Every structure is written in C-alpha cells, then in structure tokens.
Amino acid sequence: MGCTPEDLVRWLPQALGSLYPQTSLIIDGNVLLSAVKPKLEVMGASKPARKIALLEIPILELKLCFSENWSASECEDALKRFDLYTRRGGG
C-alpha cells in the first residue's frame, strides 16, 4: 500500500466498518490496535519509499488474516470494502 502506518490507522474505522472493533493491527512490531479475539489480524512492515522524480510514496506491506470460522464470501466482502476505502487515485 502507498501509505504510512498513521494513514492506515486513520482509514481503518471506515475501511472495516463493524469489523473494526474486532481487529488487531501490528506494524513494524508495534501493536497499534488490539482485540481480545480478533476476527481480523493485520500485520505489516514499512518498506523503503518509492521515488519518482521529486515525488516520494511511502510503502506499507500488509498481510490480512481472517478468523478460521469466516466463510470465503465474508472474507471477500470485507476485502472489497477495505480495498474501496483505502484505494487512492488522482487524475
């Protein structure tokens, strides 16, 4: 993802909706969100920024792990919402 950990934390409540309170988030070994029995675990690592001329884009590599009792369609729905809310574009 082209964002910082702070950007992601700011986006997550809307990106996850009702799943947000049941989510844990660990970035670069730091626990940023904690849930007792998370339905979604998001783990990430900051990578070197990509540079295009004077533009610098932060890079965050993420791994999303859903609870085992979730169906494929539930996971797909959550991923679609996450993708929709975190997608950034310009033009």
N, C-alpha and C positions, 0 to 999 in steps of 0.2 A: 504494500500500500504506500502511496505517496503522502505520508502524514507523519507527525510526531506522536509520541505517546500521549501528550497533552491534548492534541487534536482528537485522538481516538476516544479518550476518556470523556471529552465534551460531547462527542457524537453518539456514544453508546446508548444513553437513555432512549433517544428516538429511534436509533437503528435497531434496537432489540425489543422495544415496547414492553409487554408484560413479562418477557423473559429476562429483562434487565436485573431485577432483584435476585434472580436465581443464577447469576453469572459470576464467575471468578475471572480475574484478569491479572496475569503476571507478565510484565515486560522487563526484559534485561535482569531477571531475578528479583524484581521488586513487585510485591503484591499491591496492586492498585485497587482491586475490588475483591471482596471475599464473600463467599456464600457458604453456608453450612453444608448443604448437599446440592452442589451446583448441577443444574441441568445442562449448562454450557460452560466449558473451560476454554478461555482464550489465552494462549501463550504466544509471546512474541519476542523479537530481538531487533534492536536498531541496527541498521546496516549503513555503510557509507552513503552519503548523499550523492545523487546523480547530478552532474553539472552539464548544462547546455548553455554555452556562452556565459553570460552573467547570471543565468537562472540556476538556482540550486534547489533540488527537490529532495526532501527528507524521505528516507526509505524505512519502512517498518514491515518486517516479515512476520506474518501471523499464522498460527495453527489453531483452528477451532475444533473442539472435541465435544460432541453431544453425548448426553447420558445414554446408556445402552438401551433403556426402555423406550426410547423415541423411535417412531416409525420413520421410514425414509421420506415420506411425504411431509411430516412435521419438520424434519431437518431441512428439507428443500424449501419449505415455506419460510423458515427462519433465515436461511441463507439468502433467499430472494429479497427479503425485507432489509437485511444487513447490507447487501450489495446496493440496493436502491438508495438507502440513506447515506452511504459512505462514498458513493460514486461522485466524483468531482469532474467538471468539464469546463470548457471555455470555448469561445468562438466569436 
